Amino acid sequence: MRAALDICARLFPTEPVALSAQSHLVPFYRALGFVPTSDEYLDAGVPHVDMRRAAGG
């Protein structure tokens, strides 16, 4: 994940990174600088939360 974020920062330095995280992984993504941007919802029966990381991390 860190390598992917490094590539995003290099190729798109002014763009935030958004993802749909499985709810049990929210702490993992928080540690990488992501913050939740939605309430929990089901995706294919699995709880998810939308998350966003500011441009440049």
LOZA-883498 format. One record per atom (N, C-alpha, C): residue number from 0; residue in three letters; x, y, z. Coordinates in nm, 4 decimals, always signed. Layout:
% residues N
[NUM, ala, [X, Y, Z]] ...
END
This chain:
% residues 57
[0, met, [+0.0820, -0.1177, +0.0000]] [0, met, [+0.0000, +0.0000, +0.0000]] [0, met, [+0.0873, +0.1252, +0.0000]] [1, arg, [+0.1960, +0.1221, +0.0763]] [1, arg, [+0.2838, +0.2410, +0.0774]] [1, arg, [+0.3426, +0.2675, -0.0614]] [2, ala, [+0.3788, +0.1612, -0.1337]] [2, ala, [+0.4324, +0.1789, -0.2689]] [2, ala, [+0.3267, +0.2398, -0.3606]] [3, ala, [+0.2028, +0.1942, -0.3487]] [3, ala, [+0.0943, +0.2503, -0.4300]] [3, ala, [+0.0734, +0.3975, -0.3982]] [4, leu, [+0.0779, +0.4335, -0.2699]] [4, leu, [+0.0605, +0.5742, -0.2309]] [4, leu, [+0.1768, +0.6600, -0.2805]] [5, asp, [+0.2971, +0.6050, -0.2783]] [5, asp, [+0.4127, +0.6782, -0.3317]] [5, asp, [+0.3944, +0.7060, -0.4802]] [6, ile, [+0.3453, +0.6086, -0.5538]] [6, ile, [+0.3218, +0.6271, -0.6976]] [6, ile, [+0.2129, +0.7312, -0.7205]] [7, cys, [+0.1054, +0.7236, -0.6440]] [7, cys, [-0.0016, +0.8236, -0.6560]] [7, cys, [+0.0526, +0.9640, -0.6300]] [8, ala, [+0.1342, +0.9781, -0.5264]] [8, ala, [+0.1899, +1.1096, -0.4921]] [8, ala, [+0.2821, +1.1607, -0.6024]] [9, arg, [+0.3560, +1.0702, -0.6640]] [9, arg, [+0.4481, +1.1105, -0.7706]] [9, arg, [+0.3730, +1.1474, -0.8988]] [10, leu, [+0.2744, +1.0686, -0.9364]] [10, leu, [+0.2033, +1.0923, -1.0619]] [10, leu, [+0.0915, +1.1960, -1.0512]] [11, phe, [+0.0307, +1.2061, -0.9334]] [11, phe, [-0.0841, +1.2955, -0.9127]] [11, phe, [-0.0673, +1.3724, -0.7821]] [12, pro, [+0.0369, +1.4564, -0.7715]] [12, pro, [+0.0712, +1.5191, -0.6433]] [12, pro, [-0.0362, +1.6104, -0.5841]] [13, thr, [-0.1282, +1.6587, -0.6656]] [13, thr, [-0.2297, +1.7507, -0.6135]] [13, thr, [-0.3651, +1.6842, -0.5909]] [14, glu, [-0.3718, +1.5535, -0.6125]] [14, glu, [-0.4990, +1.4821, -0.6013]] [14, glu, [-0.5069, +1.3993, -0.4727]] [15, pro, [-0.6210, +1.4024, -0.4049]] [15, pro, [-0.6383, +1.3126, -0.2904]] [15, pro, [-0.6550, +1.1690, -0.3393]] [16, val, [-0.6383, +1.0746, -0.2496]] [16, val, [-0.6581, +0.9333, -0.2810]] [16, val, [-0.7844, +0.8879, -0.2076]] [17, ala, [-0.8751, +0.8241, -0.2779]] [17, ala, [-0.9994, +0.7747, -0.2188]] [17, ala, [-1.0081, +0.6246, -0.2383]] [18, leu, [-1.0699, +0.5582, -0.1410]] [18, leu, [-1.0891, +0.4139, -0.1520]] [18, leu, [-1.2106, +0.3717, -0.0721]] [19, ser, [-1.2542, +0.2514, -0.0998]] [19, ser, [-1.3622, +0.1874, -0.0258]] [19, ser, [-1.2977, +0.0769, +0.0571]] [20, ala, [-1.2948, +0.0958, +0.1883]] [20, ala, [-1.2268, +0.0020, +0.2773]] [20, ala, [-1.3260, -0.0917, +0.3444]] [21, gln, [-1.2894, -0.2169, +0.3555]] [21, gln, [-1.3670, -0.3044, +0.4414]] [21, gln, [-1.3575, -0.2483, +0.5830]] [22, ser, [-1.4687, -0.2445, +0.6521]] [22, ser, [-1.4759, -0.1758, +0.7812]] [22, ser, [-1.3713, -0.2230, +0.8819]] [23, his, [-1.3392, -0.3509, +0.8817]] [23, his, [-1.2407, -0.3991, +0.9788]] [23, his, [-1.0993, -0.3493, +0.9483]] [24, leu, [-1.0795, -0.2919, +0.8294]] [24, leu, [-0.9473, -0.2398, +0.7928]] [24, leu, [-0.9340, -0.0888, +0.8129]] [25, val, [-1.0366, -0.0246, +0.8665]] [25, val, [-1.0302, +0.1199, +0.8891]] [25, val, [-0.9076, +0.1589, +0.9718]] [26, pro, [-0.8735, +0.0910, +1.0811]] [26, pro, [-0.7523, +0.1298, +1.1562]] [26, pro, [-0.6241, +0.1229, +1.0722]] [27, phe, [-0.6137, +0.0221, +0.9869]] [27, phe, [-0.4972, +0.0101, +0.8985]] [27, phe, [-0.4857, +0.1331, +0.8086]] [28, tyr, [-0.5969, +0.1707, +0.7448]] [28, tyr, [-0.5939, +0.2859, +0.6542]] [28, tyr, [-0.5776, +0.4169, +0.7286]] [29, arg, [-0.6322, +0.4280, +0.8493]] [29, arg, [-0.6107, +0.5488, +0.9309]] [29, arg, [-0.4616, +0.5695, +0.9562]] [30, ala, [-0.3907, +0.4599, +0.9826]] [30, ala, [-0.2465, +0.4685, +1.0083]] [30, ala, [-0.1700, +0.5200, +0.8864]] [31, leu, [-0.2302, +0.5086, +0.7688]] [31, leu, [-0.1685, +0.5582, +0.6454]] [31, leu, [-0.2177, +0.6983, +0.6089]] [32, gly, [-0.2981, +0.7594, +0.6953]] [32, gly, [-0.3423, +0.8962, +0.6721]] [32, gly, [-0.4812, +0.9114, +0.6139]] [33, phe, [-0.5543, +0.8025, +0.5980]] [33, phe, [-0.6900, +0.8096, +0.5453]] [33, phe, [-0.7883, +0.8439, +0.6566]] [34, val, [-0.8962, +0.9126, +0.6201]] [34, val, [-1.0047, +0.9417, +0.7139]] [34, val, [-1.1358, +0.8952, +0.6516]] [35, pro, [-1.2267, +0.8438, +0.7335]] [35, pro, [-1.3570, +0.8014, +0.6810]] [35, pro, [-1.4355, +0.9200, +0.6257]] [36, thr, [-1.5058, +0.8968, +0.5156]] [36, thr, [-1.5870, +1.0023, +0.4540]] [36, thr, [-1.7308, +0.9573, +0.4325]] [37, ser, [-1.7668, +0.8414, +0.4855]] [37, ser, [-1.9038, +0.7928, +0.4711]] [37, ser, [-1.9421, +0.7120, +0.5937]] [38, asp, [-2.0687, +0.6873, +0.6046]] [38, asp, [-2.1165, +0.5902, +0.7017]] [38, asp, [-2.0878, +0.4513, +0.6466]] [39, glu, [-2.0952, +0.3537, +0.7322]] [39, glu, [-2.0748, +0.2161, +0.6891]] [39, glu, [-2.1896, +0.1725, +0.5978]] [40, tyr, [-2.1551, +0.0953, +0.4951]] [40, tyr, [-2.2541, +0.0423, +0.4017]] [40, tyr, [-2.2104, -0.0976, +0.3596]] [41, leu, [-2.3031, -0.1721, +0.3044]] [41, leu, [-2.2714, -0.3067, +0.2585]] [41, leu, [-2.2338, -0.3057, +0.1105]] [42, asp, [-2.1260, -0.3734, +0.0774]] [42, asp, [-2.0837, -0.3949, -0.0604]] [42, asp, [-2.0657, -0.5454, -0.0744]] [43, ala, [-2.1501, -0.6081, -0.1532]] [43, ala, [-2.1498, -0.7542, -0.1694]] [43, ala, [-2.1650, -0.8244, -0.0348]] [44, gly, [-2.2438, -0.7632, +0.0536]] [44, gly, [-2.2697, -0.8215, +0.1836]] [44, gly, [-2.1616, -0.7989, +0.2875]] [45, val, [-2.0571, -0.7230, +0.2520]] [45, val, [-1.9452, -0.6974, +0.3424]] [45, val, [-1.9488, -0.5496, +0.3832]] [46, pro, [-1.9400, -0.5188, +0.5135]] [46, pro, [-1.9401, -0.3787, +0.5570]] [46, pro, [-1.8169, -0.3033, +0.5047]] [47, his, [-1.8420, -0.1856, +0.4490]] [47, his, [-1.7370, -0.0984, +0.3954]] [47, his, [-1.7567, +0.0444, +0.4441]] [48, val, [-1.6497, +0.1231, +0.4316]] [48, val, [-1.6509, +0.2662, +0.4610]] [48, val, [-1.5673, +0.3346, +0.3538]] [49, asp, [-1.6183, +0.4432, +0.2963]] [49, asp, [-1.5376, +0.5225, +0.2039]] [49, asp, [-1.4354, +0.6014, +0.2853]] [50, met, [-1.3138, +0.6119, +0.2312]] [50, met, [-1.2066, +0.6840, +0.2995]] [50, met, [-1.1304, +0.7697, +0.2003]] [51, arg, [-1.0642, +0.8732, +0.2525]] [51, arg, [-0.9916, +0.9674, +0.1684]] [51, arg, [-0.8618, +1.0080, +0.2380]] [52, arg, [-0.7592, +1.0266, +0.1590]] [52, arg, [-0.6298, +1.0747, +0.2078]] [52, arg, [-0.5965, +1.2015, +0.1316]] [53, ala, [-0.5572, +1.3050, +0.2018]] [53, ala, [-0.5292, +1.4331, +0.1385]] [53, ala, [-0.4143, +1.4216, +0.0387]] [54, ala, [-0.4148, +1.5093, -0.0592]] [54, ala, [-0.3070, +1.5130, -0.1585]] [54, ala, [-0.1744, +1.5278, -0.0855]] [55, gly, [-0.0765, +1.4551, -0.1318]] [55, gly, [+0.0551, +1.4629, -0.0708]] [55, gly, [+0.0682, +1.3843, +0.0586]] [56, gly, [-0.0423, +1.3281, +0.1039]] [56, gly, [-0.0386, +1.2421, +0.2213]] [56, gly, [-0.0206, +1.3147, +0.3497]] 
END
